[in-house]
Amino acid sequence: MSTTAPNPSAFAPLRHPAFRLLWLANLASNTGMWVQNTGAGWLMTSLAPSPMMVSLVQAASMLPVFLLALPSGALADIVDRRRYLILAQTWMCAMGLLLCALTATGMMGPWGLLALTFAIGAGSAMNFPAWAATTPELVPRSDLTQAIVLNGIGFNLSRAVGPALGGFIIGLAGTEAAFAFNALCFVILIVALLLWKREAPRSRLPKEHFLSAMRAGVRFVGASPIMRLIILRAVIFFFFGAAMWGLLPLLVRDTLGLGPEAFGLMLAVMGVGAVGAGLLLPRARNAMSRSDLVALASLLASAALFLLGIAGHWAPAALGMLLYGAAWIGAASTLQAAAQLSAPSWVRARAIGIYQLSFFGALAFGSALAGWAGTAVGVQPALLTFGAAGAVAALVMRRWSLDSRPAAEAGTSLLPEPEAPAAELATLLASDRGRVLEMLRYRIDPADRAEFLAAMADLRRVRLRSGAMVWRLYEDVAHPELWVEMWAVENWTEHLRELDRLQPADRAAIARAAALHRCADGHAATGPEATRYIHQSP
């Protein structure tokens, strides 16, 4: 990418009123969450001050996303997203108030803290995919990448303010006041969502069923090479980076000998680093590829863990946190933007849910493993080990590019057109009972065999991404020039959705395969024969 391209402002999406309203409310909500996380982590150092129990606070807040991301993504794609977000925020507000009440009355124990942290994390798990999928509704596509960056800036701005604010609230009024503040911030976001006048997209087809929607989301990600690579790069980065989250409270309290205010300020320094790096990201994206940017962020995170691993004073630890914040927003916003841009609107929340399932799972397990390592070998040796391993993994993964390659141009005039369904089957098709088998018959010149097989490899992924449950390609054993492509979808409505889900690149892939079809006399034909069958029980 040319370095002479204009550098867009990271604040450009704020000119859209709906995005501005929800961004500001989400900033308040995220600030409250960081106050709550600071209070929960610090409270556990008093209730059960072992490295494992302290690290489990972070794991408990992230594990629900690992468990619920796919179901929540499916729900966010098939129900009204505004109402869904309001419900998730209301749940988290109620759990925050319960956490406050139990702490204030002295009834909170370590396992109760973990349970309520998990409950609030469950609300976050329901919220994340819907919130991410909402961003394209609030801004035009030209502003989407910058809107994602701005979401990251807002998140890290709240991280800069929230932990420091949490530390002072804890010092002045106790952890129960931090939990009450968090509940109040959820109310602000609920009000903003009520004020948002969402124009829900309309479809001529009925809503997808919940389980079918989840299966379609898994099939889409499984058949999308770029999504699988994005998820793998995210898992590598967040697994090793999780050591900071699991061990920072003990590093501040035991190694540095500081109090809750210093713990909050350390997280605030991280937020400052993230905000500063976020403002520079548009320029960085003009100067390097996504793959190089994620690799650089991974190496910065490893350097940050190394500084924390050798720190005996607050100054090198603060520098490490500054670098870690810059690394975090660089990797997280780049990977999420790549995931959002790689998923079409019909499956975006599910794809983001699977992406978030993967990286939050990596954070949860990485944090727990770091806690175990901190118990076994000490906090700082554990940080050094995770930093070194993360650097090696970043260098190994750099060879696989995250940058999408433009699809080859192809005409779409040869898209196969099946016959219209028979009138006498209209009632059966409307009942949505029975799988639908789709079939294309090709006649391929033997000289085009290798090209045809390559086109079919692309077409297999197209069919699976669009909703096919199974895909097969068969060659006639008596006439090797004859081929049959077959795939099945769950029912007739899923078949109709399949047609709506095809993206321009998908249609081009279908056309490339169809263009290889020949008539019996060897001349180019109008396209392969297309037929459809519905399953019947004898």
Salt bridges, closest charged atoms under 4 A:
ASP77 OD1 - ARG81 NH2 3.25
ASP77 OD2 - ARG350 NE 2.77
ASP80 OD1 - ARG198 NH1 3.48
GLU137 OE2 - ARG81 NH1 2.77
GLU137 OE1 - ARG198 NE 2.70
ASP143 OD2 - ARG15 NH2 2.69
ASP143 OD2 - HIS16 NE2 2.86
GLU208 OE2 - ARG350 NH2 3.02
GLU208 OE1 - ARG501 NH2 2.91
ASP292 OD1 - ARG398 NH2 3.15
GLU438 OE2 - HIS495 ND1 3.17
ASP458 OD1 - ARG461 NH2 2.77
GLU475 OE2 - ARG449 NH1 2.64
GLU481 OE2 - ARG443 NH1 3.69
GLU481 OE2 - HIS479 ND1 3.92
GLU485 OE2 - ARG463 NE 2.85
GLU490 OE2 - ARG215 NE 3.02
GLU490 OE2 - ARG219 NH2 3.89
GLU494 OE2 - ARG497 NH1 2.62
GLU494 OE1 - ARG501 NH1 3.38
GLU498 OE1 - HIS495 ND1 3.45
ASP500 OD1 - ARG204 NH2 3.36
ASP506 OD1 - ARG465 NH2 3.03
ASP521 OD1 - HIS523 ND1 3.19
GLU529 OE2 - ARG441 NH1 3.75
